[in-house]
Amino acid sequence: MSENAALIARIIEHNPGGHNRATIDRAHIGVIARQHSRFDGDLADAIAEALTEGYIEEQDGEYLATEKVWSLVPGTTR
């Protein structure tokens, strides 16, 4: 998985607060990603890749991290 997609998955895990509390909407993901110095790609592509890889899922038009996201940060658990 690309660094951008991994970064998006981590943003979603650490910044919930959408309509379902564990979710975050695309606009807020974009704001956070663009402020992050390591994100340098296309937001839509990064989200699509993280979805395809199973690190995030879509719920009611917002995004939610899956348990798989913790494999991106070695030594951490929920």
All heavy atoms as a GROMACS GRO file, in nm:
protein
  601
    1MET      N    1   0.085  -0.117   0.000
    1MET     CA    2   0.000   0.000   0.000
    1MET      C    3   0.089   0.123   0.000
    1MET      O    4   0.192   0.126   0.066
    1MET     CB    5  -0.091  -0.001   0.122
    1MET     CG    6  -0.182   0.118   0.126
    1MET     SD    7  -0.333   0.104   0.223
    1MET     CE    8  -0.273   0.089   0.387
    2SER      N    9   0.047   0.225  -0.071
    2SER     CA   10   0.125   0.348  -0.080
    2SER      C   11   0.127   0.422   0.053
    2SER      O   12   0.040   0.404   0.138
    2SER     CB   13   0.069   0.439  -0.189
    2SER     OG   14  -0.054   0.495  -0.146
    3GLU      N   15   0.226   0.507   0.069
    3GLU     CA   16   0.235   0.586   0.192
    3GLU      C   17   0.115   0.679   0.206
    3GLU      O   18   0.065   0.700   0.316
    3GLU     CB   19   0.365   0.668   0.193
    3GLU     CG   20   0.384   0.743   0.324
    3GLU     CD   21   0.516   0.814   0.335
    3GLU    OE1   22   0.609   0.784   0.257
    3GLU    OE2   23   0.526   0.902   0.422
    4ASN      N   24   0.067   0.735   0.095
    4ASN     CA   25  -0.049   0.824   0.102
    4ASN      C   26  -0.173   0.751   0.151
    4ASN      O   27  -0.248   0.803   0.233
    4ASN     CB   28  -0.076   0.888  -0.034
    4ASN     CG   29   0.019   1.000  -0.065
    4ASN    OD1   30   0.072   1.065   0.024
    4ASN    ND2   31   0.042   1.024  -0.192
    5ALA      N   32  -0.197   0.631   0.101
    5ALA     CA   33  -0.314   0.553   0.144
    5ALA      C   34  -0.301   0.514   0.291
    5ALA      O   35  -0.399   0.520   0.366
    5ALA     CB   36  -0.331   0.430   0.056
    6ALA      N   37  -0.181   0.476   0.333
    6ALA     CA   38  -0.159   0.443   0.474
    6ALA      C   39  -0.182   0.564   0.562
    6ALA      O   40  -0.242   0.553   0.671
    6ALA     CB   41  -0.017   0.389   0.493
    7LEU      N   42  -0.138   0.679   0.518
    7LEU     CA   43  -0.158   0.802   0.593
    7LEU      C   44  -0.308   0.834   0.606
    7LEU      O   45  -0.357   0.869   0.714
    7LEU     CB   46  -0.086   0.918   0.525
    7LEU     CG   47  -0.094   1.053   0.594
    7LEU    CD1   48  -0.034   1.047   0.734
    7LEU    CD2   49  -0.021   1.157   0.512
    8ILE      N   50  -0.382   0.817   0.499
    8ILE     CA   51  -0.526   0.840   0.503
    8ILE      C   52  -0.593   0.745   0.602
    8ILE      O   53  -0.678   0.787   0.681
    8ILE     CB   54  -0.588   0.825   0.362
    8ILE    CG1   55  -0.542   0.938   0.270
    8ILE    CG2   56  -0.741   0.819   0.368
    8ILE    CD1   57  -0.575   1.078   0.318
    9ALA      N   58  -0.556   0.619   0.601
    9ALA     CA   59  -0.613   0.522   0.694
    9ALA      C   60  -0.585   0.562   0.839
    9ALA      O   61  -0.674   0.554   0.924
    9ALA     CB   62  -0.559   0.382   0.665
   10ARG      N   63  -0.464   0.607   0.866
   10ARG     CA   64  -0.430   0.650   1.002
   10ARG      C   65  -0.507   0.778   1.040
   10ARG      O   66  -0.550   0.793   1.154
   10ARG     CB   67  -0.280   0.670   1.016
   10ARG     CG   68  -0.205   0.536   1.014
   10ARG     CD   69  -0.059   0.553   1.052
   10ARG     NE   70   0.012   0.641   0.963
   10ARG     CZ   71   0.090   0.602   0.862
   10ARG    NH1   72   0.105   0.475   0.836
   10ARG    NH2   73   0.152   0.690   0.786
   11ILE      N   74  -0.522   0.870   0.946
   11ILE     CA   75  -0.601   0.991   0.973
   11ILE      C   76  -0.743   0.953   1.013
   11ILE      O   77  -0.798   1.006   1.110
   11ILE     CB   78  -0.602   1.085   0.850
   11ILE    CG1   79  -0.466   1.153   0.834
   11ILE    CG2   80  -0.714   1.188   0.862
   11ILE    CD1   81  -0.450   1.229   0.703
   12ILE      N   82  -0.802   0.862   0.940
   12ILE     CA   83  -0.940   0.820   0.967
   12ILE      C   84  -0.949   0.754   1.104
   12ILE      O   85  -1.044   0.779   1.180
   12ILE     CB   86  -0.992   0.728   0.855
   12ILE    CG1   87  -1.006   0.811   0.726
   12ILE    CG2   88  -1.123   0.662   0.894
   12ILE    CD1   89  -1.030   0.729   0.602
   13GLU      N   90  -0.852   0.674   1.140
   13GLU     CA   91  -0.853   0.606   1.270
   13GLU      C   92  -0.840   0.706   1.385
   13GLU      O   93  -0.908   0.695   1.486
   13GLU     CB   94  -0.741   0.503   1.278
   13GLU     CG   95  -0.724   0.441   1.416
   13GLU     CD   96  -0.847   0.365   1.467
   13GLU    OE1   97  -0.926   0.313   1.387
   13GLU    OE2   98  -0.864   0.360   1.590
   14HIS      N   99  -0.756   0.804   1.369
   14HIS     CA  100  -0.725   0.894   1.481
   14HIS      C  101  -0.808   1.021   1.488
   14HIS      O  102  -0.796   1.096   1.583
   14HIS     CB  103  -0.577   0.932   1.477
   14HIS     CG  104  -0.487   0.815   1.502
   14HIS    ND1  105  -0.481   0.751   1.624
   14HIS    CD2  106  -0.403   0.749   1.421
   14HIS    CE1  107  -0.395   0.651   1.616
   14HIS    NE2  108  -0.347   0.647   1.494
   15ASN      N  109  -0.894   1.044   1.391
   15ASN     CA  110  -0.971   1.169   1.387
   15ASN      C  111  -1.119   1.146   1.361
   15ASN      O  112  -1.178   1.210   1.274
   15ASN     CB  113  -0.914   1.261   1.279
   15ASN     CG  114  -0.775   1.305   1.310
   15ASN    OD1  115  -0.753   1.392   1.392
   15ASN    ND2  116  -0.676   1.241   1.246
   16PRO      N  117  -1.184   1.056   1.435
   16PRO     CA  118  -1.326   1.037   1.414
   16PRO      C  119  -1.405   1.156   1.466
   16PRO      O  120  -1.350   1.245   1.529
   16PRO     CB  121  -1.357   0.911   1.494
   16PRO     CG  122  -1.259   0.913   1.605
   16PRO     CD  123  -1.133   0.973   1.544
   17GLY      N  124  -1.532   1.156   1.445
   17GLY     CA  125  -1.617   1.264   1.494
   17GLY      C  126  -1.726   1.299   1.397
   17GLY      O  127  -1.785   1.405   1.405
   18GLY      N  128  -1.751   1.208   1.302
   18GLY     CA  129  -1.856   1.232   1.204
   18GLY      C  130  -1.993   1.201   1.262
   18GLY      O  131  -2.013   1.195   1.382
   19HIS      N  132  -2.087   1.180   1.173
   19HIS     CA  133  -2.224   1.154   1.214
   19HIS      C  134  -2.236   1.029   1.301
   19HIS      O  135  -2.324   1.021   1.386
   19HIS     CB  136  -2.315   1.138   1.092
   19HIS     CG  137  -2.326   1.265   1.014
   19HIS    ND1  138  -2.396   1.374   1.057
   19HIS    CD2  139  -2.273   1.301   0.894
   19HIS    CE1  140  -2.387   1.471   0.970
   19HIS    NE2  141  -2.312   1.430   0.868
   20ASN      N  142  -2.150   0.932   1.281
   20ASN     CA  143  -2.158   0.806   1.356
   20ASN      C  144  -2.048   0.794   1.461
   20ASN      O  145  -2.014   0.687   1.506
   20ASN     CB  146  -2.150   0.687   1.260
   20ASN     CG  147  -2.266   0.688   1.164
   20ASN    OD1  148  -2.380   0.711   1.204
   20ASN    ND2  149  -2.239   0.667   1.036
   21ARG      N  150  -1.987   0.903   1.499
   21ARG     CA  151  -1.880   0.914   1.598
   21ARG      C  152  -1.750   0.846   1.558
   21ARG      O  153  -1.645   0.900   1.581
   21ARG     CB  154  -1.925   0.864   1.735
   21ARG     CG  155  -2.027   0.952   1.797
   21ARG     CD  156  -2.050   0.912   1.940
   21ARG     NE  157  -2.154   0.997   1.995
   21ARG     CZ  158  -2.159   1.031   2.119
   21ARG    NH1  159  -2.069   0.988   2.203
   21ARG    NH2  160  -2.256   1.108   2.162
   22ALA      N  161  -1.754   0.728   1.501
   22ALA     CA  162  -1.631   0.659   1.461
   22ALA      C  163  -1.593   0.692   1.317
   22ALA      O  164  -1.495   0.643   1.267
   22ALA     CB  165  -1.648   0.509   1.476
   23THR      N  166  -1.673   0.777   1.252
   23THR     CA  167  -1.650   0.808   1.112
   23THR      C  168  -1.597   0.950   1.096
   23THR      O  169  -1.602   1.031   1.188
   23THR     CB  170  -1.780   0.794   1.030
   23THR    OG1  171  -1.876   0.888   1.079
   23THR    CG2  172  -1.835   0.654   1.037
   24ILE      N  173  -1.548   0.978   0.976
   24ILE     CA  174  -1.502   1.112   0.940
   24ILE      C  175  -1.536   1.134   0.793
   24ILE      O  176  -1.528   1.040   0.713
   24ILE     CB  177  -1.350   1.130   0.968
   24ILE    CG1  178  -1.304   1.273   0.938
   24ILE    CG2  179  -1.269   1.026   0.895
   24ILE    CD1  180  -1.159   1.300   0.982
   25ASP      N  181  -1.577   1.255   0.758
   25ASP     CA  182  -1.616   1.278   0.620
   25ASP      C  183  -1.495   1.318   0.534
   25ASP      O  184  -1.389   1.353   0.584
   25ASP     CB  185  -1.728   1.381   0.609
   25ASP     CG  186  -1.690   1.520   0.655
   25ASP    OD1  187  -1.577   1.565   0.631
   25ASP    OD2  188  -1.775   1.586   0.716
   26ARG      N  189  -1.513   1.307   0.404
   26ARG     CA  190  -1.406   1.330   0.306
   26ARG      C  191  -1.347   1.471   0.319
   26ARG      O  192  -1.227   1.489   0.308
   26ARG     CB  193  -1.457   1.306   0.165
   26ARG     CG  194  -1.350   1.322   0.059
   26ARG     CD  195  -1.407   1.302  -0.080
   26ARG     NE  196  -1.446   1.165  -0.103
   26ARG     CZ  197  -1.375   1.077  -0.173
   26ARG    NH1  198  -1.262   1.112  -0.228
   26ARG    NH2  199  -1.418   0.954  -0.190
   27ALA      N  200  -1.431   1.570   0.342
   27ALA     CA  201  -1.382   1.707   0.352
   27ALA      C  202  -1.282   1.723   0.467
   27ALA      O  203  -1.177   1.785   0.451
   27ALA     CB  204  -1.498   1.804   0.371
   28HIS      N  205  -1.314   1.664   0.581
   28HIS     CA  206  -1.224   1.673   0.696
   28HIS      C  207  -1.096   1.592   0.675
   28HIS      O  208  -0.989   1.633   0.718
   28HIS     CB  209  -1.295   1.631   0.824
   28HIS     CG  210  -1.394   1.733   0.871
   28HIS    ND1  211  -1.528   1.721   0.848
   28HIS    CD2  212  -1.376   1.851   0.933
   28HIS    CE1  213  -1.590   1.826   0.898
   28HIS    NE2  214  -1.500   1.908   0.949
   29ILE      N  215  -1.108   1.477   0.610
   29ILE     CA  216  -0.989   1.398   0.577
   29ILE      C  217  -0.897   1.482   0.491
   29ILE      O  218  -0.776   1.487   0.513
   29ILE     CB  219  -1.027   1.268   0.504
   29ILE    CG1  220  -1.110   1.177   0.594
   29ILE    CG2  221  -0.901   1.195   0.455
   29ILE    CD1  222  -1.178   1.064   0.520
   30GLY      N  223  -0.953   1.549   0.391
   30GLY     CA  224  -0.874   1.632   0.301
   30GLY      C  225  -0.802   1.745   0.372
   30GLY      O  226  -0.685   1.773   0.345
   31VAL      N  227  -0.871   1.812   0.464
   31VAL     CA  228  -0.809   1.921   0.540
   31VAL      C  229  -0.690   1.870   0.619
   31VAL      O  230  -0.581   1.929   0.616
   31VAL     CB  231  -0.912   1.988   0.635
   31VAL    CG1  232  -0.844   2.081   0.734
   31VAL    CG2  233  -1.017   2.062   0.555
   32ILE      N  234  -0.708   1.759   0.689
   32ILE     CA  235  -0.599   1.703   0.770
   32ILE      C  236  -0.485   1.656   0.682
   32ILE      O  237  -0.368   1.683   0.709
   32ILE     CB  238  -0.652   1.589   0.860
   32ILE    CG1  239  -0.752   1.644   0.961
   32ILE    CG2  240  -0.536   1.519   0.931
   32ILE    CD1  241  -0.835   1.538   1.030
   33ALA      N  242  -0.516   1.586   0.574
   33ALA     CA  243  -0.412   1.532   0.485
   33ALA      C  244  -0.329   1.644   0.423
   33ALA      O  245  -0.207   1.634   0.415
   33ALA     CB  246  -0.475   1.447   0.376
   34ARG      N  247  -0.394   1.749   0.380
   34ARG     CA  248  -0.321   1.859   0.316
   34ARG      C  249  -0.233   1.936   0.413
   34ARG      O  250  -0.138   2.001   0.373
   34ARG     CB  251  -0.418   1.950   0.244
   34ARG     CG  252  -0.469   1.883   0.116
   34ARG     CD  253  -0.570   1.966   0.040
   34ARG     NE  254  -0.615   1.895  -0.079
   34ARG     CZ  255  -0.711   1.805  -0.082
   34ARG    NH1  256  -0.774   1.772   0.028
   34ARG    NH2  257  -0.745   1.746  -0.194
   35GLN      N  258  -0.262   1.928   0.541
   35GLN     CA  259  -0.178   1.992   0.641
   35GLN      C  260  -0.062   1.902   0.682
   35GLN      O  261   0.030   1.947   0.749
   35GLN     CB  262  -0.262   2.028   0.764
   35GLN     CG  263  -0.360   2.138   0.736
   35GLN     CD  264  -0.449   2.169   0.855
   35GLN    OE1  265  -0.448   2.101   0.956
   35GLN    NE2  266  -0.528   2.273   0.843
   36HIS      N  267  -0.067   1.777   0.642
   36HIS     CA  268   0.038   1.681   0.678
   36HIS      C  269   0.151   1.689   0.576
   36HIS      O  270   0.128   1.678   0.456
   36HIS     CB  271  -0.020   1.540   0.682
   36HIS     CG  272   0.062   1.445   0.760
   36HIS    ND1  273   0.184   1.401   0.717
   36HIS    CD2  274   0.041   1.388   0.880
   36HIS    CE1  275   0.234   1.319   0.807
   36HIS    NE2  276   0.150   1.309   0.907
   37SER      N  277   0.270   1.705   0.622
   37SER     CA  278   0.384   1.726   0.531
   37SER      C  279   0.415   1.606   0.443
   37SER      O  280   0.475   1.623   0.338
   37SER     CB  281   0.508   1.765   0.612
   37SER     OG  282   0.545   1.660   0.699
   38ARG      N  283   0.376   1.485   0.483
   38ARG     CA  284   0.410   1.367   0.403
   38ARG      C  285   0.306   1.334   0.296
   38ARG      O  286   0.332   1.252   0.210
   38ARG     CB  287   0.429   1.245   0.494
   38ARG     CG  288   0.554   1.255   0.576
   38ARG     CD  289   0.586   1.129   0.654
   38ARG     NE  290   0.477   1.037   0.668
   38ARG     CZ  291   0.449   0.970   0.778
   38ARG    NH1  292   0.522   0.985   0.885
   38ARG    NH2  293   0.350   0.885   0.782
   39PHE      N  294   0.189   1.393   0.301
   39PHE     CA  295   0.087   1.363   0.202
   39PHE      C  296   0.111   1.449   0.079
   39PHE      O  297   0.110   1.572   0.085
   39PHE     CB  298  -0.054   1.391   0.257
   39PHE     CG  299  -0.162   1.346   0.162
   39PHE    CD1  300  -0.201   1.214   0.158
   39PHE    CD2  301  -0.221   1.435   0.075
   39PHE    CE1  302  -0.300   1.171   0.071
   39PHE    CE2  303  -0.319   1.394  -0.014
   39PHE     CZ  304  -0.358   1.261  -0.015
   40ASP      N  305   0.133   1.382  -0.035
   40ASP     CA  306   0.164   1.458  -0.156
   40ASP      C  307   0.093   1.404  -0.280
   40ASP      O  308   0.136   1.424  -0.391
   40ASP     CB  309   0.314   1.460  -0.180
   40ASP     CG  310   0.370   1.320  -0.209
   40ASP    OD1  311   0.296   1.222  -0.196
   40ASP    OD2  312   0.488   1.312  -0.245
   41GLY      N  313  -0.019   1.338  -0.258
   41GLY     CA  314  -0.088   1.277  -0.372
   41GLY      C  315  -0.231   1.323  -0.385
   41GLY      O  316  -0.272   1.424  -0.328
   42ASP      N  317  -0.308   1.245  -0.459
   42ASP     CA  318  -0.448   1.272  -0.483
   42ASP      C  319  -0.532   1.207  -0.374
   42ASP      O  320  -0.520   1.087  -0.348
   42ASP     CB  321  -0.486   1.216  -0.621
   42ASP     CG  322  -0.630   1.245  -0.654
   42ASP    OD1  323  -0.660   1.361  -0.686
   42ASP    OD2  324  -0.712   1.150  -0.646
   43LEU      N  325  -0.617   1.286  -0.310
   43LEU     CA  326  -0.698   1.236  -0.199
   43LEU      C  327  -0.790   1.123  -0.243
   43LEU      O  328  -0.800   1.020  -0.176
   43LEU     CB  329  -0.780   1.351  -0.138
   43LEU     CG  330  -0.869   1.315  -0.020
   43LEU    CD1  331  -0.785   1.266   0.097
   43LEU    CD2  332  -0.955   1.433   0.019
   44ALA      N  333  -0.858   1.140  -0.356
   44ALA     CA  334  -0.951   1.037  -0.404
   44ALA      C  335  -0.879   0.905  -0.430
   44ALA      O  336  -0.929   0.798  -0.395
   44ALA     CB  337  -1.022   1.084  -0.530
   45ASP      N  338  -0.760   0.912  -0.489
   45ASP     CA  339  -0.682   0.790  -0.514
   45ASP      C  340  -0.641   0.722  -0.384
   45ASP      O  341  -0.647   0.599  -0.373
   45ASP     CB  342  -0.558   0.821  -0.597
   45ASP     CG  343  -0.589   0.857  -0.741
   45ASP    OD1  344  -0.703   0.833  -0.787
   45ASP    OD2  345  -0.498   0.912  -0.807
   46ALA      N  346  -0.597   0.800  -0.287
   46ALA     CA  347  -0.552   0.744  -0.160
   46ALA      C  348  -0.669   0.678  -0.085
   46ALA      O  349  -0.654   0.569  -0.029
   46ALA     CB  350  -0.487   0.852  -0.074
   47ILE      N  351  -0.784   0.744  -0.086
   47ILE     CA  352  -0.902   0.685  -0.020
   47ILE      C  353  -0.943   0.557  -0.093
   47ILE      O  354  -0.971   0.455  -0.028
   47ILE     CB  355  -1.018   0.786  -0.014
   47ILE    CG1  356  -0.984   0.897   0.086
   47ILE    CG2  357  -1.149   0.718   0.021
   47ILE    CD1  358  -1.084   1.011   0.090
   48ALA      N  359  -0.946   0.560  -0.224
   48ALA     CA  360  -0.984   0.441  -0.302
   48ALA      C  361  -0.889   0.324  -0.274
   48ALA      O  362  -0.933   0.210  -0.258
   48ALA     CB  363  -0.984   0.474  -0.451
   49GLU      N  364  -0.761   0.352  -0.266
   49GLU     CA  365  -0.664   0.246  -0.238
   49GLU      C  366  -0.684   0.190  -0.098
   49GLU      O  367  -0.682   0.067  -0.078
   49GLU     CB  368  -0.521   0.300  -0.252
   49GLU     CG  369  -0.416   0.193  -0.231
   49GLU     CD  370  -0.274   0.245  -0.247
   49GLU    OE1  371  -0.254   0.357  -0.295
   49GLU    OE2  372  -0.182   0.169  -0.210
   50ALA      N  373  -0.703   0.275   0.003
   50ALA     CA  374  -0.725   0.228   0.139
   50ALA      C  375  -0.854   0.146   0.149
   50ALA      O  376  -0.858   0.047   0.222
   50ALA     CB  377  -0.728   0.346   0.236
   51LEU      N  378  -0.957   0.186   0.074
   51LEU     CA  379  -1.081   0.107   0.069
   51LEU      C  380  -1.057  -0.029   0.007
   51LEU      O  381  -1.100  -0.132   0.061
   51LEU     CB  382  -1.188   0.182  -0.012
   51LEU     CG  383  -1.264   0.294   0.056
   51LEU    CD1  384  -1.340   0.377  -0.047
   51LEU    CD2  385  -1.360   0.239   0.161
   52THR      N  386  -0.989  -0.031  -0.107
   52THR     CA  387  -0.962  -0.156  -0.179
   52THR      C  388  -0.880  -0.252  -0.094
   52THR      O  389  -0.905  -0.373  -0.093
   52THR     CB  390  -0.888  -0.126  -0.311
   52THR    OG1  391  -0.971  -0.044  -0.392
   52THR    CG2  392  -0.854  -0.254  -0.386
   53GLU      N  393  -0.784  -0.198  -0.021
   53GLU     CA  394  -0.696  -0.281   0.063
   53GLU      C  395  -0.764  -0.326   0.193
   53GLU      O  396  -0.711  -0.410   0.264
   53GLU     CB  397  -0.568  -0.204   0.097
   53GLU     CG  398  -0.481  -0.173  -0.023
   53GLU     CD  399  -0.405  -0.294  -0.074
   53GLU    OE1  400  -0.375  -0.385   0.006
   53GLU    OE2  401  -0.378  -0.298  -0.195
   54GLY      N  402  -0.880  -0.268   0.225
   54GLY     CA  403  -0.954  -0.309   0.344
   54GLY      C  404  -0.913  -0.240   0.472
   54GLY      O  405  -0.951  -0.284   0.581
   55TYR      N  406  -0.840  -0.131   0.463
   55TYR     CA  407  -0.798  -0.058   0.583
   55TYR      C  408  -0.904   0.039   0.632
   55TYR      O  409  -0.904   0.079   0.748
   55TYR     CB  410  -0.667   0.017   0.559
   55TYR     CG  411  -0.551  -0.078   0.547
   55TYR    CD1  412  -0.509  -0.126   0.424
   55TYR    CD2  413  -0.484  -0.122   0.661
   55TYR    CE1  414  -0.403  -0.215   0.414
   55TYR    CE2  415  -0.379  -0.211   0.652
   55TYR     CZ  416  -0.338  -0.257   0.528
   55TYR     OH  417  -0.235  -0.345   0.519
   56ILE      N  418  -0.994   0.078   0.542
   56ILE     CA  419  -1.106   0.164   0.578
   56ILE      C  420  -1.230   0.111   0.508
   56ILE      O  421  -1.221   0.031   0.415
   56ILE     CB  422  -1.082   0.312   0.539
   56ILE    CG1  423  -1.070   0.330   0.388
   56ILE    CG2  424  -0.960   0.368   0.612
   56ILE    CD1  425  -1.064   0.474   0.340
   57GLU      N  426  -1.346   0.155   0.555
   57GLU     CA  427  -1.471   0.122   0.488
   57GLU      C  428  -1.559   0.246   0.490
   57GLU      O  429  -1.540   0.337   0.570
   57GLU     CB  430  -1.540   0.004   0.554
   57GLU     CG  431  -1.571   0.021   0.700
   57GLU     CD  432  -1.620  -0.107   0.764
   57GLU    OE1  433  -1.567  -0.215   0.735
   57GLU    OE2  434  -1.714  -0.096   0.845
   58GLU      N  435  -1.652   0.248   0.397
   58GLU     CA  436  -1.744   0.360   0.387
   58GLU      C  437  -1.872   0.327   0.462
   58GLU      O  438  -1.923   0.214   0.455
   58GLU     CB  439  -1.776   0.391   0.241
   58GLU     CG  440  -1.850   0.520   0.224
   58GLU     CD  441  -1.861   0.564   0.079
   58GLU    OE1  442  -1.801   0.498  -0.009
   58GLU    OE2  443  -1.930   0.663   0.055
   59GLN      N  444  -1.923   0.424   0.536
   59GLN     CA  445  -2.045   0.405   0.613
   59GLN      C  446  -2.126   0.534   0.606
   59GLN      O  447  -2.082   0.638   0.658
   59GLN     CB  448  -2.011   0.370   0.757
   59GLN     CG  449  -2.129   0.336   0.843
   59GLN     CD  450  -2.084   0.298   0.981
   59GLN    OE1  451  -2.059   0.385   1.063
   59GLN    NE2  452  -2.073   0.169   1.007
   60ASP      N  453  -2.240   0.530   0.542
   60ASP     CA  454  -2.328   0.646   0.530
   60ASP      C  455  -2.257   0.769   0.473
   60ASP      O  456  -2.273   0.881   0.523
   60ASP     CB  457  -2.392   0.680   0.665
   60ASP     CG  458  -2.478   0.568   0.719
   60ASP    OD1  459  -2.539   0.496   0.636
   60ASP    OD2  460  -2.485   0.551   0.841
   61GLY      N  461  -2.173   0.749   0.372
   61GLY     CA  462  -2.105   0.860   0.307
   61GLY      C  463  -1.984   0.912   0.380
   61GLY      O  464  -1.923   1.010   0.339
   62GLU      N  465  -1.946   0.849   0.490
   62GLU     CA  466  -1.828   0.886   0.566
   62GLU      C  467  -1.737   0.763   0.574
   62GLU      O  468  -1.771   0.657   0.523
   62GLU     CB  469  -1.866   0.936   0.705
   62GLU     CG  470  -1.948   1.063   0.699
   62GLU     CD  471  -1.976   1.122   0.836
   62GLU    OE1  472  -1.972   1.050   0.936
   62GLU    OE2  473  -2.002   1.244   0.840
   63TYR      N  474  -1.620   0.778   0.635
   63TYR     CA  475  -1.523   0.670   0.637
   63TYR      C  476  -1.489   0.629   0.779
   63TYR      O  477  -1.485   0.709   0.871
   63TYR     CB  478  -1.396   0.713   0.562
   63TYR     CG  479  -1.428   0.743   0.418
   63TYR    CD1  480  -1.459   0.871   0.376
   63TYR    CD2  481  -1.434   0.640   0.325
   63TYR    CE1  482  -1.494   0.897   0.245
   63TYR    CE2  483  -1.469   0.665   0.193
   63TYR     CZ  484  -1.498   0.794   0.155
   63TYR     OH  485  -1.533   0.819   0.024
   64LEU      N  486  -1.463   0.499   0.791
   64LEU     CA  487  -1.436   0.435   0.919
   64LEU      C  488  -1.315   0.345   0.902
   64LEU      O  489  -1.305   0.271   0.803
   64LEU     CB  490  -1.559   0.351   0.957
   64LEU     CG  491  -1.552   0.257   1.075
   64LEU    CD1  492  -1.550   0.338   1.204
   64LEU    CD2  493  -1.674   0.165   1.073
   65ALA      N  494  -1.222   0.350   0.995
   65ALA     CA  495  -1.105   0.261   0.989
   65ALA      C  496  -1.144   0.121   1.036
   65ALA      O  497  -1.228   0.106   1.124
   65ALA     CB  498  -0.993   0.316   1.078
   66THR      N  499  -1.082   0.021   0.977
   66THR     CA  500  -1.105  -0.118   1.019
   66THR      C  501  -0.994  -0.158   1.115
   66THR      O  502  -0.896  -0.087   1.132
   66THR     CB  503  -1.105  -0.213   0.898
   66THR    OG1  504  -0.974  -0.215   0.842
   66THR    CG2  505  -1.208  -0.170   0.794
   67GLU      N  506  -1.008  -0.273   1.175
   67GLU     CA  507  -0.904  -0.325   1.265
   67GLU      C  508  -0.771  -0.342   1.193
   67GLU      O  509  -0.665  -0.334   1.253
   67GLU     CB  510  -0.947  -0.458   1.326
   67GLU     CG  511  -1.062  -0.447   1.423
   67GLU     CD  512  -1.024  -0.375   1.552
   67GLU    OE1  513  -0.910  -0.390   1.598
   67GLU    OE2  514  -1.111  -0.304   1.605
   68LYS      N  515  -0.776  -0.363   1.064
   68LYS     CA  516  -0.656  -0.385   0.983
   68LYS      C  517  -0.562  -0.264   0.988
   68LYS      O  518  -0.442  -0.279   0.968
   68LYS     CB  519  -0.698  -0.415   0.839
   68LYS     CG  520  -0.589  -0.467   0.751
   68LYS     CD  521  -0.647  -0.509   0.616
   68LYS     CE  522  -0.536  -0.558   0.526
   68LYS     NZ  523  -0.585  -0.599   0.395
   69VAL      N  524  -0.615  -0.145   1.016
   69VAL     CA  525  -0.533  -0.023   1.016
   69VAL      C  526  -0.420  -0.032   1.118
   69VAL      O  527  -0.314   0.027   1.099
   69VAL     CB  528  -0.619   0.103   1.039
   69VAL    CG1  529  -0.661   0.118   1.182
   69VAL    CG2  530  -0.546   0.227   0.992
   70TRP      N  531  -0.438  -0.109   1.224
   70TRP     CA  532  -0.334  -0.117   1.327
   70TRP      C  533  -0.208  -0.189   1.279
   70TRP      O  534  -0.101  -0.172   1.337
   70TRP     CB  535  -0.391  -0.178   1.454
   70TRP     CG  536  -0.478  -0.077   1.520
   70TRP    CD1  537  -0.614  -0.068   1.513
   70TRP    CD2  538  -0.435   0.038   1.592
   70TRP    NE1  539  -0.658   0.044   1.579
   70TRP    CE2  540  -0.550   0.110   1.628
   70TRP    CE3  541  -0.311   0.085   1.630
   70TRP    CZ2  542  -0.543   0.229   1.702
   70TRP    CZ3  543  -0.304   0.204   1.704
   70TRP    CH2  544  -0.419   0.274   1.738
   71SER      N  545  -0.217  -0.265   1.171
   71SER     CA  546  -0.097  -0.326   1.116
   71SER      C  547  -0.006  -0.222   1.052
   71SER      O  548   0.111  -0.248   1.026
   71SER     CB  549  -0.133  -0.433   1.013
   71SER     OG  550  -0.192  -0.374   0.899
   72LEU      N  551  -0.058  -0.102   1.026
   72LEU     CA  552   0.021   0.005   0.967
   72LEU      C  553   0.111   0.073   1.069
   72LEU      O  554   0.205   0.142   1.034
   72LEU     CB  555  -0.071   0.111   0.905
   72LEU     CG  556  -0.161   0.064   0.792
   72LEU    CD1  557  -0.257   0.175   0.752
   72LEU    CD2  558  -0.079   0.018   0.674
   73VAL      N  559   0.078   0.055   1.197
   73VAL     CA  560   0.156   0.118   1.304
   73VAL      C  561   0.204   0.006   1.396
   73VAL      O  562   0.135  -0.035   1.487
   73VAL     CB  563   0.070   0.219   1.384
   73VAL    CG1  564   0.155   0.294   1.484
   73VAL    CG2  565   0.000   0.316   1.289
   74PRO      N  566   0.323  -0.048   1.369
   74PRO     CA  567   0.374  -0.162   1.446
   74PRO      C  568   0.376  -0.136   1.596
   74PRO      O  569   0.408  -0.025   1.640
   74PRO     CB  570   0.516  -0.181   1.392
   74PRO     CG  571   0.514  -0.117   1.257
   74PRO     CD  572   0.416  -0.004   1.267
   75GLY      N  573   0.337  -0.237   1.671
   75GLY     CA  574   0.341  -0.228   1.816
   75GLY      C  575   0.222  -0.161   1.879
   75GLY      O  576   0.220  -0.138   2.000
   76THR      N  577   0.120  -0.129   1.803
   76THR     CA  578   0.002  -0.064   1.859
   76THR      C  579  -0.118  -0.155   1.850
   76THR      O  580  -0.128  -0.241   1.763
   76THR     CB  581  -0.031   0.068   1.785
   76THR    OG1  582  -0.052   0.040   1.647
   76THR    CG2  583   0.078   0.169   1.802
   77THR      N  584  -0.209  -0.136   1.942
   77THR     CA  585  -0.336  -0.208   1.940
   77THR      C  586  -0.445  -0.112   1.983
   77THR      O  587  -0.418  -0.007   2.039
   77THR     CB  588  -0.336  -0.329   2.036
   77THR    OG1  589  -0.308  -0.282   2.168
   77THR    CG2  590  -0.235  -0.433   1.994
   78ARG      N  591  -0.564  -0.149   1.959
   78ARG     CA  592  -0.678  -0.065   1.995
   78ARG      C  593  -0.709  -0.079   2.141
   78ARG      O  594  -0.705  -0.171   2.207
   78ARG     CB  595  -0.798  -0.108   1.912
   78ARG     CG  596  -0.909  -0.008   1.915
   78ARG     CD  597  -1.015  -0.052   1.820
   78ARG     NE  598  -0.983   0.005   1.690
   78ARG     CZ  599  -1.070   0.064   1.613
   78ARG    NH1  600  -1.194   0.072   1.650
   78ARG    NH2  601  -1.037   0.114   1.498
   0.00000   0.00000   0.00000
